[in-house]
Amino acid sequence: MIQKYYFANWKMFQPLQSSIDFIDQMSEDIAFSALSLHKVIGIAPSYEQIYYLQKNLKITNCIVGAQDCSEHLFGAYTGQVGVQSLAEMGVSFCIIGHSEVRHYLGQQDLSIALKCKLLLAANISPIICIGESLQQKKDGYTFQILYDQLQQIFDILQNYYEDLPVFIAYEPIYAIGTGVIPEQDELIQIFSFLQSLVKELPVAKNIKFLYGGSISHKNIACFAEITDLSGFLIGKSSIDFQEFKKIVELS
Ligand code: PGA
């Protein structure tokens, strides 16, 4: 059976106590524990909560990750968090290139590629987010944008031969937090295009595709037919444990 991944991107929605309540509920839920035997659950809280969650999350197949990292290894970079700290805390994955970070911090593809390189060296799976805006989609540039966003990442993956899973999350900007999701046909075409782009890379078999943007228990069934998909990156719907559980159950 192909393992499915459910990554909760908690953004800045959960203060510490809500995160503790969430993991308490999750740990006490026997039905959920049984479910997660066949699925991988990833939780990306804000940085200050990682250490606590990593120590206290005892469910099988449940991993903790970060929402971003610095592109630098060490140094005078106030406010940034380095991959070595993440690795020492036991982080298994890290989201990079999220459209909110690209937007608020003006992050460029080169920085995202540098982060990817540091994460791979630290044995942390990157979740590389890519996606076009509504205007770019209307203008017919979807494939070009996705191709461009991946070029510098591919330069790094060209020389990477380890077995660590590498995730590419297609998150169209117009779908994030809006309740809108792309048509199924569009997604099938996009994931098959992405699949064709990665097939020559040495790590092709370890590359896993995720979809993110307005996932909820009401629309999760729409993704069942997309065979190239290994899982989901879930924002708002991942903060409420019961909603998150329904998504995991129904897919
Ligand atoms: P959303 O966010 O599920 O709230 O749309 C997804 C994401 O930003 O990763």
Residues whose N, C-alpha, C, O or C-beta is under 5 A from the ligand:
A	BS01	PGA	N9 A175 I176 G177 T178 G212 G213 S214 I215 L233 I234 G235 K236 S237
